[in-house]
Amino acid sequence: MSDSPLSDIMGEHAATRSPESYERFVTLFRTSTVGIVTNGTPVLDASGRLVAGSDLGAGQTTHGDGKARILTFADPEAALRNFGPRFNVGVSGAVVLQMAATDADCEGILVNSATEEVSLVISKSTARSLVASGGEAEPPRRRWWNRR
């Protein structure tokens, strides 16, 4: 195994397409930090900390089928080493699952491997199921990824 555990399991699933490898992938995704592209502007709060501005959101892609999905990058350190800065923030997979599960304009998550040309999709229904199972991170008081 390399230093890119999420990418490793993505490669395994691409090779086997087994339900077991996909289950391992989504389980590891939920507990991993992944890279995302944010768009919009953070602002300073009264104590000088950066917080979400009203226009801050997670970048999406349509990945060939026209369905909007949150664009993520597995194993941020390996992704930076191998491909350079394609994302601008690291976020818990649990938070990304919450984002996909609750955003009406989103059909799921596209996860790009950090070590090979492999991308996997986590559907909105899978994200909802994972969030409902109780493994999600404590949701923020204001959902910063949703501009509405």
Secondary structure, 3 states (H helix, E strand, C coil): CCCCHHHHHHHHHHHHCCHHHHHHHHHHHHHCEEEECEECCEEECCCCCEEECCCCEECEECCCCCCCEEEEECCHHHHHHHHCCCCCEEEEHHHHHHHHHHCCCCCEEEEECCCCCCEEEEEHHHHHHHHHHHHCCCCCCCCCCCCC
